[in-house]
Amino acid sequence: MIALALLSALAAFALLALASDRHRHRWTGVDVAWRRRGGWTLVALTVVAAFAVWGPVYGAIGGMGLLMLGAGASFLALNLTQR
């Protein structure tokens, strides 16, 4: 479950970043509205999975930490690989 939460956090912010004006040209496979919906759905999945694994107290802390890790990783990946 922790691996699922981590992967969903990474995918969530990758989709949300690819839906932004700055990076939407990098992937033309899926419409921008679906990228946003998918990203927010994966954010919710990350929080639910973190709560399921760590419980109500540590789940909130772990879930937010995983979301911050996902946001940072997608920020670095997209901004360091720009042309």
HELIX and SHEET records of a PDB file:
HELIX    1   1 ILE A    2  LEU A   18  1                                  17    
HELIX    2   2 ARG A   24  ARG A   26  5                                   3    
HELIX    3   3 VAL A   32  LEU A   80  1                                  49    
END                                                                             
